[in-house]
């Protein structure tokens, strides 16, 4: 019985740990499939978390917090898009700068809001389904924001695979010159993907503040933006595969407090390194096992100018 309770509690905690990773990964996938390599996920998540907490505190509405988180992530993504798509700045350097900028902005502006409880999304535990043995706490006792965000992976997959807009976006990411020749606005398509990706990354940070901890904590993303990028690489820019990959890392992250609560004699620093060690191990294994050498869309990270067409 004790083992069953441990597994149930672990599984119930894994889903909230998974959701911000999945949301950030979906945002990175959208930008990546358009040929844009945005490594600023961590910074956009940080800004989304702070904006969500501040808006929720100011209005008393967690819905307003969600909207603010989305806008904050998209706003920071707009800075990235202008720098890289309009002025052709290096995408890797700009993305890393964006991550540092997000950490700096939130560290400066978030001091007055640190450790303050915010109106958020509590777990929905006061109904019969939540008390079903085994599956109840896992499937039916999560927060409302998690249930609202779950369909986004299917929505992103459907958009990329089944719509004309998704086809054009993928064409821009694989062969921007051919897409341009076919009349697809390359820069506008990429900018739209970057903004949508930033909005999802901001929502990922907002989830941490509004549903995870229900408060703002400086550095609360704790490297999850980088783990989300590892999820994208492992999933090979596939939104459906990203669900399982994010769940893998979310489960590892959720295992840390469960082991501590169970009194397992493992050094604390090893427990907190576990998600990052898992990410590193998975990336190394993926690189070794991958035979075709494909590392994403063909034009990933390559700037495009119409003048470059031959």
Secondary structure, DSSP 4 states (H G I P E B T S, - for coil): -HHHHHHHHHHHHHHHHHHHHHHHHHHHHHHHHTT-----HHHHHHHHHHHHHHHHHHHS-HHHHHHHHHHHHHHHHHHHHIIIIIS---HHHHHHHHHHHHHHHHHHHTGGGBT-B-----B--SSGGGGSTTHHHHHSSSBHHHHHHHTHHHHHHHHHHHSHHHHHHHHHHH-HHHHHHTT--HHHHHHHHHHHHHHHHHHHHHHIIIIISSBB-TTTTTTHHHHHHHHHHHHTT-HHHHHHHHHHHHHHHHHHHHHHHTT----HHHHHHHHHHHHHHHHHHHHHH-SS---S-TTTT----GGG--
